[in-house]
């Protein structure tokens, strides 16, 4: 999944979860078959070991944490709100946590502000084998603390929006739900092709109606 995709922005919403499940079925997959073995297939030993430690941190923060394995990442949620997700590539692990980068007491080089990409409050931890060999113990200690902080943040903010808000905005008239362009073409084979042009801020509402 590339950066900036729909699910990347909204993957802790029910809409995006249904979107991901629908995508797996359309691709001929089965959500029940996605497990830890699938996620770690052909990955180097150091990454498998690292995943097991990080996975333990996430599941161990409190009873009731749910782990969901998807095609490109694993998400960790509590009562429907995601506080962490993990991506594993051949050369690194990426961990995403719901924390404000500016408020971190320490900002090691393996952490960056992911908010501009996700359009929500997130930080990204990118860990390589070299990082583990050089400062493995310290790095794991920092990661465990940040995972707990991310979890505590969603607990202390029950109204934490699942969608980006960035303060109150004035919505232009052309963005209103009643303002959209609809193209329709009826083919000789009896099928109807419908094209809709709508502002991105209304996309989630439209998808919810179509998928739901």
C-alpha positions as CSV (number, residue, x, y, z in Angstrom):
1,X,0.0,0.0,0.0
2,X,1.5,3.3,-1.0
3,X,1.7,6.3,1.2
4,X,-1.3,8.5,0.9
5,X,-3.9,5.9,0.0
6,X,-7.4,6.0,1.4
7,X,-6.8,3.2,3.9
8,X,-3.5,4.7,5.0
9,X,-5.4,7.9,6.0
10,X,-8.5,6.3,7.5
11,X,-7.6,2.7,8.5
12,X,-9.0,3.0,12.0
13,X,-12.5,3.8,10.8
14,X,-15.2,1.2,10.2
15,X,-15.5,2.4,6.6
16,X,-11.8,1.6,5.8
17,X,-12.0,-1.7,7.6
18,X,-14.9,-2.8,5.4
19,X,-13.0,-1.4,2.4
20,X,-10.0,-3.5,3.2
21,X,-12.1,-6.7,3.8
22,X,-13.9,-6.1,0.5
23,X,-10.6,-5.6,-1.3
24,X,-9.3,-8.9,0.0
25,X,-12.4,-10.8,-1.2
26,X,-12.2,-9.2,-4.6
27,X,-8.6,-10.2,-5.0
28,X,-9.5,-13.8,-4.2
29,X,-8.2,-13.7,-0.7
30,X,-9.8,-14.8,2.6
31,X,-9.5,-12.6,5.6
32,X,-9.4,-15.7,7.9
33,X,-6.2,-16.8,6.2
34,X,-4.2,-13.7,7.1
35,X,-2.2,-14.5,10.2
36,X,1.2,-13.9,11.7
37,X,2.8,-16.6,9.5
38,X,1.4,-14.9,6.4
39,X,2.7,-11.5,7.6
40,X,6.2,-12.8,8.3
41,X,6.6,-15.1,5.4
42,X,10.2,-15.0,3.9
43,X,11.3,-12.3,6.3
44,X,14.8,-12.4,7.8
45,X,15.2,-13.9,11.3
46,X,16.1,-10.6,12.9
47,X,12.8,-9.0,11.7
48,X,10.8,-12.0,13.0
49,X,12.4,-11.7,16.4
50,X,11.8,-7.9,16.4
51,X,8.2,-8.3,15.4
52,X,7.6,-10.8,18.3
53,X,8.9,-8.3,20.8
54,X,6.9,-5.4,19.4
55,X,3.8,-7.5,19.1
56,X,4.2,-8.5,22.7
57,X,4.5,-4.8,23.8
58,X,1.3,-3.9,21.9
59,X,-0.8,-6.9,23.1
60,X,0.5,-6.5,26.6
61,X,-0.4,-2.9,27.3
62,X,-3.9,-4.0,28.6
63,X,-6.4,-6.8,28.3
64,X,-8.8,-6.3,25.4
65,X,-6.3,-5.2,22.8
66,X,-7.3,-6.6,19.4
67,X,-4.8,-7.5,16.7
68,X,-5.9,-7.6,13.1
69,X,-3.6,-8.9,10.3
70,X,-4.2,-7.2,6.9
71,X,-2.5,-7.6,3.6
72,X,0.2,-4.9,4.2
73,X,0.2,-4.2,7.9
74,X,-1.0,-5.3,11.3
75,X,-3.2,-3.0,13.4
76,X,-3.7,-2.9,17.2
77,X,-7.0,-1.5,18.5
78,X,-8.8,-1.1,21.8
79,X,-12.5,-0.6,21.7
80,X,-12.4,0.2,18.0
81,X,-9.6,2.8,18.2
82,X,-6.2,2.1,16.8
83,X,-3.2,3.0,18.8
84,X,-0.5,1.2,16.8
85,X,0.2,-0.5,13.5
86,X,3.2,-2.4,12.1
87,X,4.5,-2.8,8.6
88,X,7.4,-5.2,7.8
89,X,9.6,-4.9,4.8
90,X,12.7,-7.0,3.9
91,X,15.1,-4.4,5.3
92,X,13.1,-2.7,8.1
93,X,10.1,-2.5,10.4
94,X,7.9,0.5,10.5
95,X,5.8,1.2,13.6
96,X,3.1,3.9,13.7
97,X,1.8,5.3,16.9
98,X,-0.8,8.0,17.7
99,X,1.5,10.5,19.3
100,X,2.4,14.1,18.7
101,X,6.0,14.4,17.5
102,X,6.5,17.9,18.8
103,X,5.7,16.7,22.4
104,X,8.1,13.8,22.5
105,X,10.8,14.2,25.2
106,X,13.4,12.5,22.9
107,X,13.5,12.5,19.1
108,X,15.9,9.7,18.0
109,X,16.8,9.6,14.3
110,X,14.7,6.5,13.8
111,X,11.5,8.5,14.6
112,X,9.8,11.0,12.3
113,X,6.6,13.0,12.3
114,X,4.1,11.1,10.1
115,X,1.2,13.6,10.6
116,X,1.7,15.4,7.2
117,X,1.4,12.0,5.4
118,X,-1.4,10.4,7.4
119,X,-3.3,13.7,7.9
120,X,-3.8,12.5,11.5
121,X,-1.6,12.7,14.5
122,X,1.0,9.9,14.0
123,X,4.7,9.2,14.4
124,X,6.7,6.6,12.5
125,X,9.4,4.5,14.0
126,X,11.6,3.0,11.3
127,X,14.0,0.3,12.6
128,X,16.7,-1.5,10.6
129,X,19.0,-4.4,11.5
130,X,21.8,-1.9,11.9
131,X,19.8,-0.1,14.5
132,X,19.2,-3.3,16.5
133,X,22.9,-4.3,16.4
134,X,24.1,-0.9,17.6
135,X,21.5,0.1,20.2
136,X,19.0,-2.8,20.4
137,X,18.2,-2.6,24.1
138,X,17.8,1.2,24.3
139,X,15.8,1.2,21.1
140,X,13.4,-1.5,22.4
141,X,13.0,0.4,25.7
142,X,12.1,3.6,23.9
143,X,9.7,1.8,21.6
144,X,7.9,0.1,24.5
145,X,7.5,3.4,26.3
146,X,6.1,5.1,23.2
147,X,3.6,2.2,22.6
148,X,2.3,2.7,26.2
149,X,2.0,6.4,25.7
150,X,0.1,5.9,22.4
151,X,-2.3,3.6,24.1
152,X,-2.8,5.9,27.1
153,X,-3.5,8.8,24.7
154,X,-6.5,7.0,23.1
155,X,-7.8,6.1,26.6
156,X,-7.5,9.6,27.9
157,X,-9.2,11.1,24.7
158,X,-12.5,9.2,24.3
159,X,-13.6,11.8,21.7
160,X,-10.3,11.5,19.7
161,X,-11.5,11.8,16.2
162,X,-11.0,8.8,13.8
163,X,-10.9,11.3,11.0
164,X,-8.6,14.3,10.6
165,X,-10.0,17.6,11.9
166,X,-7.1,20.1,12.3
167,X,-9.4,22.6,13.8
168,X,-12.7,24.1,12.6
169,X,-12.8,24.8,8.9
170,X,-15.2,26.7,6.7
171,X,-16.4,24.3,4.0
172,X,-16.7,25.9,0.6
173,X,-20.1,25.8,-1.1
174,X,-18.7,23.5,-3.9
175,X,-17.9,20.8,-1.2
176,X,-21.4,20.4,0.1
177,X,-23.0,17.0,-0.4
178,X,-25.6,18.4,-2.8
179,X,-22.8,19.7,-5.1
180,X,-21.5,16.9,-7.3
181,X,-21.2,15.8,-10.9
182,X,-22.8,12.7,-12.2
183,X,-22.1,11.1,-15.6
184,X,-24.1,8.1,-16.9
185,X,-23.6,6.0,-20.0
186,X,-25.9,3.1,-21.1
187,X,-24.1,0.6,-23.2
188,X,-25.5,-1.6,-25.9
189,X,-24.9,-4.7,-23.7
190,X,-27.4,-3.5,-21.1
191,X,-24.9,-2.3,-18.5
192,X,-24.9,1.2,-17.1
193,X,-21.6,3.0,-16.4
194,X,-21.9,5.7,-13.7
195,X,-19.1,8.2,-13.0
196,X,-19.3,10.5,-10.0
197,X,-17.1,13.6,-9.4
198,X,-17.2,14.6,-5.8
199,X,-14.9,16.5,-3.4
200,X,-12.5,14.4,-1.3
201,X,-14.0,15.6,1.9
202,X,-17.3,13.9,1.0
203,X,-15.6,10.6,-0.1
204,X,-16.0,8.8,3.3
205,X,-19.7,9.5,3.4
206,X,-20.2,8.3,-0.2
207,X,-18.1,5.1,0.4
208,X,-20.1,4.4,3.6
209,X,-23.3,4.4,1.6
210,X,-21.9,2.3,-1.2
211,X,-20.2,-0.3,1.0
212,X,-22.7,-0.4,3.8
